[in-house]
Amino acid sequence: MKKLLWFITGISLGVYAAKQLNENPKAQDFANDVTRRAKDFGAAVAEGYRERSTELASEKPTSTK
C-alpha cells in the first residue's frame, strides 16, 4: 500500500511539473538550461573517459622480470 501511495505521489508531481512547464515560460527556460548543463556535463565526462582509456591503452605493460 505504501508503494502505491509513493507511485501516485510521483505521478501527481509529474503532472504538476508538466503543467508548470506548459504554462510558465520561465520554468521552460529553467528546464532547458538544466537539460543543457546536464548534457554538457555528460559530454565532458564521456570525453574524459575516452581520453583516459586511450592513455591506458597506449601504455605498454612493463615486465616484472
PQR file with spaces between the fields and no chain letter, atoms N, CA, C, O and H, PARSE charges and radii, in Angstrom:
ATOM       1  N    MET     1       0.818   -1.187    0.000 -0.4000 1.5000
ATOM       2  CA   MET     1       0.000    0.000    0.000 -0.0000 2.0000
ATOM       3  C    MET     1       0.871    1.264    0.000  0.5500 1.7000
ATOM       4  O    MET     1       0.537    2.265   -0.633 -0.5500 1.4000
ATOM       5  N    LYS     2       1.996    1.192    0.725 -0.4000 1.5000
ATOM       6  CA   LYS     2       2.886    2.338    0.810 -0.0000 2.0000
ATOM       7  C    LYS     2       3.501    2.642   -0.556  0.5500 1.7000
ATOM       8  O    LYS     2       3.674    3.806   -0.916 -0.5500 1.4000
ATOM       9  H    LYS     2       2.267    0.378    1.240  0.4000 1.0000
ATOM      10  N    LYS     3       3.830    1.601   -1.311 -0.4000 1.5000
ATOM      11  CA   LYS     3       4.406    1.796   -2.646 -0.0000 2.0000
ATOM      12  C    LYS     3       3.390    2.453   -3.577  0.5500 1.7000
ATOM      13  O    LYS     3       3.747    3.295   -4.401 -0.5500 1.4000
ATOM      14  H    LYS     3       3.690    0.655   -1.019  0.4000 1.0000
ATOM      15  N    LEU     4       2.140    2.071   -3.442 -0.4000 1.5000
ATOM      16  CA   LEU     4       1.091    2.673   -4.266 -0.0000 2.0000
ATOM      17  C    LEU     4       0.966    4.163   -3.964  0.5500 1.7000
ATOM      18  O    LEU     4       0.788    4.973   -4.874 -0.5500 1.4000
ATOM      19  H    LEU     4       1.850    1.387   -2.773  0.4000 1.0000
ATOM      20  N    LEU     5       1.060    4.519   -2.693 -0.4000 1.5000
ATOM      21  CA   LEU     5       0.991    5.931   -2.305 -0.0000 2.0000
ATOM      22  C    LEU     5       2.138    6.723   -2.949  0.5500 1.7000
ATOM      23  O    LEU     5       1.918    7.809   -3.486 -0.5500 1.4000
ATOM      24  H    LEU     5       1.205    3.861   -1.954  0.4000 1.0000
ATOM      25  N    TRP     6       3.366    6.177   -2.894 -0.4000 1.5000
ATOM      26  CA   TRP     6       4.505    6.862   -3.499 -0.0000 2.0000
ATOM      27  C    TRP     6       4.366    6.938   -5.015  0.5500 1.7000
ATOM      28  O    TRP     6       4.749    7.933   -5.629 -0.5500 1.4000
ATOM      29  H    TRP     6       3.545    5.295   -2.458  0.4000 1.0000
ATOM      30  N    PHE     7       3.821    5.893   -5.611 -0.4000 1.5000
ATOM      31  CA   PHE     7       3.603    5.880   -7.063 -0.0000 2.0000
ATOM      32  C    PHE     7       2.632    6.980   -7.465  0.5500 1.7000
ATOM      33  O    PHE     7       2.894    7.725   -8.409 -0.5500 1.4000
ATOM      34  H    PHE     7       3.510    5.084   -5.112  0.4000 1.0000
ATOM      35  N    ILE     8       1.516    7.085   -6.759 -0.4000 1.5000
ATOM      36  CA   ILE     8       0.518    8.120   -7.047 -0.0000 2.0000
ATOM      37  C    ILE     8       1.100    9.504   -6.785  0.5500 1.7000
ATOM      38  O    ILE     8       0.836   10.436   -7.544 -0.5500 1.4000
ATOM      39  H    ILE     8       1.303    6.480   -5.993  0.4000 1.0000
ATOM      40  N    THR     9       1.888    9.652   -5.721 -0.4000 1.5000
ATOM      41  CA   THR     9       2.533   10.927   -5.426 -0.0000 2.0000
ATOM      42  C    THR     9       3.471   11.332   -6.565  0.5500 1.7000
ATOM      43  O    THR     9       3.492   12.492   -6.975 -0.5500 1.4000
ATOM      44  H    THR     9       2.103    8.895   -5.104  0.4000 1.0000
ATOM      45  N    GLY    10       4.242   10.376   -7.068 -0.4000 1.5000
ATOM      46  CA   GLY    10       5.164   10.655   -8.171 -0.0000 2.0000
ATOM      47  C    GLY    10       4.441   11.076   -9.434  0.5500 1.7000
ATOM      48  O    GLY    10       4.864   12.007  -10.120 -0.5500 1.4000
ATOM      49  H    GLY    10       4.225    9.434   -6.735  0.4000 1.0000
ATOM      50  N    ILE    11       3.353   10.393   -9.738 -0.4000 1.5000
ATOM      51  CA   ILE    11       2.569   10.752  -10.916 -0.0000 2.0000
ATOM      52  C    ILE    11       1.991   12.151  -10.757  0.5500 1.7000
ATOM      53  O    ILE    11       2.009   12.947  -11.696 -0.5500 1.4000
ATOM      54  H    ILE    11       3.010    9.637   -9.181  0.4000 1.0000
ATOM      55  N    SER    12       1.482   12.449   -9.572 -0.4000 1.5000
ATOM      56  CA   SER    12       0.899   13.776   -9.319 -0.0000 2.0000
ATOM      57  C    SER    12       1.948   14.876   -9.487  0.5500 1.7000
ATOM      58  O    SER    12       1.680   15.909  -10.100 -0.5500 1.4000
ATOM      59  H    SER    12       1.468   11.803   -8.808  0.4000 1.0000
ATOM      60  N    LEU    13       3.130   14.650   -8.945 -0.4000 1.5000
ATOM      61  CA   LEU    13       4.194   15.649   -9.088 -0.0000 2.0000
ATOM      62  C    LEU    13       4.609   15.801  -10.547  0.5500 1.7000
ATOM      63  O    LEU    13       4.891   16.911  -10.999 -0.5500 1.4000
ATOM      64  H    LEU    13       3.348   13.810   -8.447  0.4000 1.0000
ATOM      65  N    GLY    14       4.647   14.713  -11.274 -0.4000 1.5000
ATOM      66  CA   GLY    14       4.981   14.781  -12.693 -0.0000 2.0000
ATOM      67  C    GLY    14       3.961   15.573  -13.490  0.5500 1.7000
ATOM      68  O    GLY    14       4.324   16.377  -14.349 -0.5500 1.4000
ATOM      69  H    GLY    14       4.418   13.812  -10.907  0.4000 1.0000
ATOM      70  N    VAL    15       2.690   15.349  -13.207 -0.4000 1.5000
ATOM      71  CA   VAL    15       1.621   16.094  -13.890 -0.0000 2.0000
ATOM      72  C    VAL    15       1.717   17.572  -13.543  0.5500 1.7000
ATOM      73  O    VAL    15       1.567   18.428  -14.415 -0.5500 1.4000
ATOM      74  H    VAL    15       2.395   14.696  -12.509  0.4000 1.0000
ATOM      75  N    TYR    16       1.965   17.871  -12.275 -0.4000 1.5000
ATOM      76  CA   TYR    16       2.097   19.266  -11.846 -0.0000 2.0000
ATOM      77  C    TYR    16       3.281   19.941  -12.544  0.5500 1.7000
ATOM      78  O    TYR    16       3.167   21.071  -13.017 -0.5500 1.4000
ATOM      79  H    TYR    16       2.087   17.176  -11.567  0.4000 1.0000
ATOM      80  N    ALA    17       4.410   19.245  -12.603 -0.4000 1.5000
ATOM      81  CA   ALA    17       5.598   19.812  -13.258 -0.0000 2.0000
ATOM      82  C    ALA    17       5.336   20.032  -14.736  0.5500 1.7000
ATOM      83  O    ALA    17       5.734   21.064  -15.278 -0.5500 1.4000
ATOM      84  H    ALA    17       4.503   18.326  -12.218  0.4000 1.0000
ATOM      85  N    ALA    18       4.683   19.099  -15.401 -0.4000 1.5000
ATOM      86  CA   ALA    18       4.380   19.251  -16.827 -0.0000 2.0000
ATOM      87  C    ALA    18       3.457   20.448  -17.050  0.5500 1.7000
ATOM      88  O    ALA    18       3.626   21.198  -18.012 -0.5500 1.4000
ATOM      89  H    ALA    18       4.360   18.261  -14.961  0.4000 1.0000
ATOM      90  N    LYS    19       2.485   20.622  -16.158 -0.4000 1.5000
ATOM      91  CA   LYS    19       1.572   21.763  -16.274 -0.0000 2.0000
ATOM      92  C    LYS    19       2.339   23.074  -16.115  0.5500 1.7000
ATOM      93  O    LYS    19       2.115   24.017  -16.873 -0.5500 1.4000
ATOM      94  H    LYS    19       2.349   20.012  -15.377  0.4000 1.0000
ATOM      95  N    GLN    20       3.239   23.139  -15.136 -0.4000 1.5000
ATOM      96  CA   GLN    20       4.034   24.345  -14.921 -0.0000 2.0000
ATOM      97  C    GLN    20       4.899   24.652  -16.140  0.5500 1.7000
ATOM      98  O    GLN    20       5.023   25.809  -16.543 -0.5500 1.4000
ATOM      99  H    GLN    20       3.420   22.372  -14.520  0.4000 1.0000
ATOM     100  N    LEU    21       5.496   23.616  -16.726 -0.4000 1.5000
ATOM     101  CA   LEU    21       6.344   23.837  -17.898 -0.0000 2.0000
ATOM     102  C    LEU    21       5.541   24.351  -19.078  0.5500 1.7000
ATOM     103  O    LEU    21       6.037   25.161  -19.862 -0.5500 1.4000
ATOM     104  H    LEU    21       5.395   22.676  -16.399  0.4000 1.0000
ATOM     105  N    ASN    22       4.310   23.890  -19.209 -0.4000 1.5000
ATOM     106  CA   ASN    22       3.475   24.343  -20.325 -0.0000 2.0000
ATOM     107  C    ASN    22       2.971   25.763  -20.132  0.5500 1.7000
ATOM     108  O    ASN    22       2.791   26.489  -21.110 -0.5500 1.4000
ATOM     109  H    ASN    22       3.908   23.233  -18.572  0.4000 1.0000
ATOM     110  N    GLU    23       2.742   26.169  -18.901 -0.4000 1.5000
ATOM     111  CA   GLU    23       2.143   27.471  -18.630 -0.0000 2.0000
ATOM     112  C    GLU    23       3.151   28.580  -18.340  0.5500 1.7000
ATOM     113  O    GLU    23       2.812   29.757  -18.459 -0.5500 1.4000
ATOM     114  H    GLU    23       2.889   25.579  -18.107  0.4000 1.0000
ATOM     115  N    ASN    24       4.369   28.237  -17.967 -0.4000 1.5000
ATOM     116  CA   ASN    24       5.303   29.236  -17.480 -0.0000 2.0000
ATOM     117  C    ASN    24       6.570   29.247  -18.342  0.5500 1.7000
ATOM     118  O    ASN    24       7.340   28.287  -18.322 -0.5500 1.4000
ATOM     119  H    ASN    24       4.644   27.280  -17.871  0.4000 1.0000
ATOM     120  N    PRO    25       6.790   30.325  -19.098 -0.5600 1.5000
ATOM     121  CA   PRO    25       7.996   30.395  -19.925  0.2800 2.0000
ATOM     122  C    PRO    25       9.290   30.380  -19.110  0.5500 1.7000
ATOM     123  O    PRO    25      10.307   29.867  -19.575 -0.5500 1.4000
ATOM     124  N    LYS    26       9.258   30.938  -17.904 -0.4000 1.5000
ATOM     125  CA   LYS    26      10.463   30.916  -17.074 -0.0000 2.0000
ATOM     126  C    LYS    26      10.796   29.495  -16.646  0.5500 1.7000
ATOM     127  O    LYS    26      11.967   29.123  -16.581 -0.5500 1.4000
ATOM     128  H    LYS    26       8.432   31.355  -17.527  0.4000 1.0000
ATOM     129  N    ALA    27       9.781   28.705  -16.355 -0.4000 1.5000
ATOM     130  CA   ALA    27      10.003   27.304  -15.998 -0.0000 2.0000
ATOM     131  C    ALA    27      10.561   26.536  -17.194  0.5500 1.7000
ATOM     132  O    ALA    27      11.422   25.673  -17.027 -0.5500 1.4000
ATOM     133  H    ALA    27       8.829   29.007  -16.407  0.4000 1.0000
ATOM     134  N    GLN    28      10.083   26.839  -18.385 -0.4000 1.5000
ATOM     135  CA   GLN    28      10.607   26.205  -19.595 -0.0000 2.0000
ATOM     136  C    GLN    28      12.075   26.557  -19.793  0.5500 1.7000
ATOM     137  O    GLN    28      12.891   25.690  -20.107 -0.5500 1.4000
ATOM     138  H    GLN    28       9.384   27.541  -18.521  0.4000 1.0000
ATOM     139  N    ASP    29      12.409   27.835  -19.608 -0.4000 1.5000
ATOM     140  CA   ASP    29      13.802   28.268  -19.744 -0.0000 2.0000
ATOM     141  C    ASP    29      14.693   27.575  -18.714  0.5500 1.7000
ATOM     142  O    ASP    29      15.806   27.152  -19.026 -0.5500 1.4000
ATOM     143  H    ASP    29      11.746   28.539  -19.353  0.4000 1.0000
ATOM     144  N    PHE    30      14.193   27.465  -17.489 -0.4000 1.5000
ATOM     145  CA   PHE    30      14.961   26.800  -16.437 -0.0000 2.0000
ATOM     146  C    PHE    30      15.186   25.326  -16.781  0.5500 1.7000
ATOM     147  O    PHE    30      16.297   24.815  -16.640 -0.5500 1.4000
ATOM     148  H    PHE    30      13.289   27.809  -17.235  0.4000 1.0000
ATOM     149  N    ALA    31      14.140   24.652  -17.228 -0.4000 1.5000
ATOM     150  CA   ALA    31      14.256   23.232  -17.586 -0.0000 2.0000
ATOM     151  C    ALA    31      15.218   23.054  -18.758  0.5500 1.7000
ATOM     152  O    ALA    31      16.018   22.119  -18.769 -0.5500 1.4000
ATOM     153  H    ALA    31      13.237   25.067  -17.343  0.4000 1.0000
ATOM     154  N    ASN    32      15.143   23.942  -19.734 -0.4000 1.5000
ATOM     155  CA   ASN    32      16.060   23.861  -20.873 -0.0000 2.0000
ATOM     156  C    ASN    32      17.506   24.093  -20.444  0.5500 1.7000
ATOM     157  O    ASN    32      18.418   23.437  -20.945 -0.5500 1.4000
ATOM     158  H    ASN    32      14.494   24.702  -19.724  0.4000 1.0000
ATOM     159  N    ASP    33      17.712   25.027  -19.518 -0.4000 1.5000
ATOM     160  CA   ASP    33      19.055   25.309  -19.014 -0.0000 2.0000
ATOM     161  C    ASP    33      19.608   24.108  -18.251  0.5500 1.7000
ATOM     162  O    ASP    33      20.766   23.731  -18.431 -0.5500 1.4000
ATOM     163  H    ASP    33      16.970   25.560  -19.112  0.4000 1.0000
ATOM     164  N    VAL    34      18.784   23.516  -17.407 -0.4000 1.5000
ATOM     165  CA   VAL    34      19.225   22.341  -16.649 -0.0000 2.0000
ATOM     166  C    VAL    34      19.561   21.196  -17.604  0.5500 1.7000
ATOM     167  O    VAL    34      20.565   20.506  -17.424 -0.5500 1.4000
ATOM     168  H    VAL    34      17.843   23.822  -17.260  0.4000 1.0000
ATOM     169  N    THR    35      18.732   21.001  -18.604 -0.4000 1.5000
ATOM     170  CA   THR    35      18.971   19.938  -19.587 -0.0000 2.0000
ATOM     171  C    THR    35      20.275   20.180  -20.338  0.5500 1.7000
ATOM     172  O    THR    35      21.061   19.254  -20.537 -0.5500 1.4000
ATOM     173  H    THR    35      17.917   21.562  -18.750  0.4000 1.0000
ATOM     174  N    ARG    36      20.505   21.411  -20.749 -0.4000 1.5000
ATOM     175  CA   ARG    36      21.731   21.740  -21.482 -0.0000 2.0000
ATOM     176  C    ARG    36      22.966   21.506  -20.619  0.5500 1.7000
ATOM     177  O    ARG    36      23.958   20.940  -21.081 -0.5500 1.4000
ATOM     178  H    ARG    36      19.867   22.163  -20.587  0.4000 1.0000
ATOM     179  N    ARG    37      22.900   21.942  -19.372 -0.4000 1.5000
ATOM     180  CA   ARG    37      24.045   21.757  -18.467 -0.0000 2.0000
ATOM     181  C    ARG    37      24.316   20.279  -18.194  0.5500 1.7000
ATOM     182  O    ARG    37      25.469   19.856  -18.121 -0.5500 1.4000
ATOM     183  H    ARG    37      22.095   22.401  -18.998  0.4000 1.0000
ATOM     184  N    ALA    38      23.257   19.507  -18.045 -0.4000 1.5000
ATOM     185  CA   ALA    38      23.423   18.073  -17.809 -0.0000 2.0000
ATOM     186  C    ALA    38      24.054   17.396  -19.027  0.5500 1.7000
ATOM     187  O    ALA    38      24.910   16.523  -18.880 -0.5500 1.4000
ATOM     188  H    ALA    38      22.320   19.851  -18.104  0.4000 1.0000
ATOM     189  N    LYS    39      23.639   17.794  -20.208 -0.4000 1.5000
ATOM     190  CA   LYS    39      24.225   17.223  -21.427 -0.0000 2.0000
ATOM     191  C    LYS    39      25.687   17.627  -21.567  0.5500 1.7000
ATOM     192  O    LYS    39      26.522   16.805  -21.945 -0.5500 1.4000
ATOM     193  H    LYS    39      22.944   18.503  -20.326  0.4000 1.0000
ATOM     194  N    ASP    40      26.006   18.885  -21.267 -0.4000 1.5000
ATOM     195  CA   ASP    40      27.397   19.345  -21.317 -0.0000 2.0000
ATOM     196  C    ASP    40      28.265   18.574  -20.320  0.5500 1.7000
ATOM     197  O    ASP    40      29.381   18.172  -20.647 -0.5500 1.4000
ATOM     198  H    ASP    40      25.328   19.553  -20.959  0.4000 1.0000
ATOM     199  N    PHE    41      27.754   18.372  -19.116 -0.4000 1.5000
ATOM     200  CA   PHE    41      28.487   17.630  -18.099 -0.0000 2.0000
ATOM     201  C    PHE    41      28.706   16.188  -18.548  0.5500 1.7000
ATOM     202  O    PHE    41      29.808   15.653  -18.423 -0.5500 1.4000
ATOM     203  H    PHE    41      26.847   18.698  -18.851  0.4000 1.0000
ATOM     204  N    GLY    42      27.661   15.571  -19.065 -0.4000 1.5000
ATOM     205  CA   GLY    42      27.776   14.194  -19.549 -0.0000 2.0000
ATOM     206  C    GLY    42      28.773   14.073  -20.681  0.5500 1.7000
ATOM     207  O    GLY    42      29.537   13.109  -20.739 -0.5500 1.4000
ATOM     208  H    GLY    42      26.767   16.006  -19.165  0.4000 1.0000
ATOM     209  N    ALA    43      28.772   15.042  -21.582 -0.4000 1.5000
ATOM     210  CA   ALA    43      29.725   15.025  -22.698 -0.0000 2.0000
ATOM     211  C    ALA    43      31.156   15.182  -22.183  0.5500 1.7000
ATOM     212  O    ALA    43      32.070   14.529  -22.686 -0.5500 1.4000
ATOM     213  H    ALA    43      28.152   15.824  -21.535  0.4000 1.0000
ATOM     214  N    ALA    44      31.356   16.041  -21.186 -0.4000 1.5000
ATOM     215  CA   ALA    44      32.697   16.236  -20.619 -0.0000 2.0000
ATOM     216  C    ALA    44      33.186   14.971  -19.924  0.5500 1.7000
ATOM     217  O    ALA    44      34.354   14.604  -20.053 -0.5500 1.4000
ATOM     218  H    ALA    44      30.614   16.572  -20.777  0.4000 1.0000
ATOM     219  N    VAL    45      32.310   14.310  -19.197 -0.4000 1.5000
ATOM     220  CA   VAL    45      32.682   13.062  -18.526 -0.0000 2.0000
ATOM     221  C    VAL    45      33.032   11.996  -19.556  0.5500 1.7000
ATOM     222  O    VAL    45      34.029   11.290  -19.406 -0.5500 1.4000
ATOM     223  H    VAL    45      31.361   14.609  -19.093  0.4000 1.0000
ATOM     224  N    ALA    46      32.218   11.876  -20.600 -0.4000 1.5000
ATOM     225  CA   ALA    46      32.469   10.877  -21.641 -0.0000 2.0000
ATOM     226  C    ALA    46      33.787   11.157  -22.360  0.5500 1.7000
ATOM     227  O    ALA    46      34.542   10.233  -22.663 -0.5500 1.4000
ATOM     228  H    ALA    46      31.408   12.449  -20.722  0.4000 1.0000
ATOM     229  N    GLU    47      34.058   12.420  -22.631 -0.4000 1.5000
ATOM     230  CA   GLU    47      35.316   12.782  -23.297 -0.0000 2.0000
ATOM     231  C    GLU    47      36.512   12.438  -22.415  0.5500 1.7000
ATOM     232  O    GLU    47      37.502   11.883  -22.891 -0.5500 1.4000
ATOM     233  H    GLU    47      33.445   13.171  -22.385  0.4000 1.0000
ATOM     234  N    GLY    48      36.418   12.766  -21.140 -0.4000 1.5000
ATOM     235  CA   GLY    48      37.499   12.435  -20.213 -0.0000 2.0000
ATOM     236  C    GLY    48      37.706   10.934  -20.105  0.5500 1.7000
ATOM     237  O    GLY    48      38.842   10.467  -20.018 -0.5500 1.4000
ATOM     238  H    GLY    48      35.614   13.217  -20.753  0.4000 1.0000
ATOM     239  N    TYR    49      36.628   10.182  -20.111 -0.4000 1.5000
ATOM     240  CA   TYR    49      36.722    8.725  -20.042 -0.0000 2.0000
ATOM     241  C    TYR    49      37.421    8.184  -21.285  0.5500 1.7000
ATOM     242  O    TYR    49      38.289    7.317  -21.187 -0.5500 1.4000
ATOM     243  H    TYR    49      35.705   10.561  -20.181  0.4000 1.0000
ATOM     244  N    ARG    50      37.042    8.697  -22.453 -0.4000 1.5000
ATOM     245  CA   ARG    50      37.680    8.243  -23.698 -0.0000 2.0000
ATOM     246  C    ARG    50      39.164    8.599  -23.717  0.5500 1.7000
ATOM     247  O    ARG    50      39.989    7.784  -24.129 -0.5500 1.4000
ATOM     248  H    ARG    50      36.336    9.401  -22.533  0.4000 1.0000
ATOM     249  N    GLU    51      39.509    9.806  -23.276 -0.4000 1.5000
ATOM     250  CA   GLU    51      40.918   10.207  -23.236 -0.0000 2.0000
ATOM     251  C    GLU    51      41.723    9.311  -22.306  0.5500 1.7000
ATOM     252  O    GLU    51      42.821    8.874  -22.652 -0.5500 1.4000
ATOM     253  H    GLU    51      38.839   10.468  -22.941  0.4000 1.0000
ATOM     254  N    ARG    52      41.179    9.039  -21.130 -0.4000 1.5000
ATOM     255  CA   ARG    52      41.891    8.198  -20.172 -0.0000 2.0000
ATOM     256  C    ARG    52      42.005    6.764  -20.684  0.5500 1.7000
ATOM     257  O    ARG    52      43.037    6.120  -20.491 -0.5500 1.4000
ATOM     258  H    ARG    52      40.287    9.394  -20.849  0.4000 1.0000
ATOM     259  N    SER    53      40.970    6.264  -21.327 -0.4000 1.5000
ATOM     260  CA   SER    53      41.023    4.916  -21.896 -0.0000 2.0000
ATOM     261  C    SER    53      42.105    4.830  -22.962  0.5500 1.7000
ATOM     262  O    SER    53      42.828    3.836  -23.043 -0.5500 1.4000
ATOM     263  H    SER    53      40.132    6.787  -21.484  0.4000 1.0000
ATOM     264  N    THR    54      42.216    5.868  -23.778 -0.4000 1.5000
ATOM     265  CA   THR    54      43.250    5.907  -24.801 -0.0000 2.0000
ATOM     266  C    THR    54      44.632    5.933  -24.166  0.5500 1.7000
ATOM     267  O    THR    54      45.536    5.233  -24.622 -0.5500 1.4000
ATOM     268  H    THR    54      41.629    6.675  -23.713  0.4000 1.0000
ATOM     269  N    GLU    55      44.807    6.736  -23.112 -0.4000 1.5000
ATOM     270  CA   GLU    55      46.095    6.788  -22.407 -0.0000 2.0000
ATOM     271  C    GLU    55      46.468    5.420  -21.850  0.5500 1.7000
ATOM     272  O    GLU    55      47.606    4.974  -21.997 -0.5500 1.4000
ATOM     273  H    GLU    55      44.073    7.304  -22.742  0.4000 1.0000
ATOM     274  N    LEU    56      45.524    4.765  -21.220 -0.4000 1.5000
ATOM     275  CA   LEU    56      45.803    3.461  -20.621 -0.0000 2.0000
ATOM     276  C    LEU    56      46.080    2.406  -21.685  0.5500 1.7000
ATOM     277  O    LEU    56      46.916    1.524  -21.481 -0.5500 1.4000
ATOM     278  H    LEU    56      44.599    5.128  -21.101  0.4000 1.0000
ATOM     279  N    ALA    57      45.392    2.487  -22.808 -0.4000 1.5000
ATOM     280  CA   ALA    57      45.584    1.513  -23.874 -0.0000 2.0000
ATOM     281  C    ALA    57      46.935    1.710  -24.554  0.5500 1.7000
ATOM     282  O    ALA    57      47.531    0.746  -25.033 -0.5500 1.4000
ATOM     283  H    ALA    57      44.714    3.203  -22.973  0.4000 1.0000
ATOM     284  N    SER    58      47.424    2.949  -24.600 -0.4000 1.5000
ATOM     285  CA   SER    58      48.685    3.212  -25.278 -0.0000 2.0000
ATOM     286  C    SER    58      49.897    2.879  -24.397  0.5500 1.7000
ATOM     287  O    SER    58      51.005    2.713  -24.906 -0.5500 1.4000
ATOM     288  H    SER    58      46.939    3.732  -24.211  0.4000 1.0000
ATOM     289  N    GLU    59      49.692    2.785  -23.097 -0.4000 1.5000
ATOM     290  CA   GLU    59      50.796    2.413  -22.206 -0.0000 2.0000
ATOM     291  C    GLU    59      51.128    0.950  -22.411  0.5500 1.7000
ATOM     292  O    GLU    59      50.241    0.099  -22.490 -0.5500 1.4000
ATOM     293  H    GLU    59      48.791    2.920  -22.683  0.4000 1.0000
ATOM     294  N    LYS    60      52.395    0.675  -22.494 -0.4000 1.5000
ATOM     295  CA   LYS    60      52.818   -0.700  -22.669 -0.0000 2.0000
ATOM     296  C    LYS    60      53.007   -1.309  -21.287  0.5500 1.7000
ATOM     297  O    LYS    60      53.579   -0.681  -20.397 -0.5500 1.4000
ATOM     298  H    LYS    60      53.115    1.366  -22.430  0.4000 1.0000
ATOM     299  N    PRO    61      52.527   -2.526  -21.114 -0.5600 1.5000
ATOM     300  CA   PRO    61      52.724   -3.162  -19.818  0.2800 2.0000
ATOM     301  C    PRO    61      54.216   -3.414  -19.572  0.5500 1.7000
ATOM     302  O    PRO    61      54.949   -3.831  -20.469 -0.5500 1.4000
ATOM     303  N    THR    62      54.635   -3.154  -18.362 -0.4000 1.5000
ATOM     304  CA   THR    62      56.043   -3.356  -18.017 -0.0000 2.0000
ATOM     305  C    THR    62      56.240   -4.775  -17.496  0.5500 1.7000
ATOM     306  O    THR    62      55.391   -5.329  -16.798 -0.5500 1.4000
ATOM     307  H    THR    62      54.040   -2.815  -17.633  0.4000 1.0000
ATOM     308  N    SER    63      57.347   -5.323  -17.847 -0.4000 1.5000
ATOM     309  CA   SER    63      57.675   -6.686  -17.413 -0.0000 2.0000
ATOM     310  C    SER    63      58.218   -6.635  -15.997  0.5500 1.7000
ATOM     311  O    SER    63      58.923   -5.693  -15.636 -0.5500 1.4000
ATOM     312  H    SER    63      58.036   -4.873  -18.414  0.4000 1.0000
ATOM     313  N    THR    64      57.899   -7.631  -15.197 -0.4000 1.5000
ATOM     314  CA   THR    64      58.365   -7.666  -13.805 -0.0000 2.0000
ATOM     315  C    THR    64      59.505   -8.670  -13.643  0.5500 1.7000
ATOM     316  O    THR    64      59.731   -9.178  -12.544 -0.5500 1.4000
ATOM     317  H    THR    64      57.325   -8.396  -15.489  0.4000 1.0000
ATOM     318  N    LYS    65      60.213   -8.955  -14.712 -0.4000 1.5000
ATOM     319  CA   LYS    65      61.323   -9.913  -14.657 -0.0000 2.0000
ATOM     320  C    LYS    65      62.548   -9.325  -14.020  0.5500 1.7000
ATOM     321  O    LYS    65      63.568  -10.004  -13.899 -0.5500 1.4000
ATOM     322  H    LYS    65      60.029   -8.543  -15.605  0.4000 1.0000
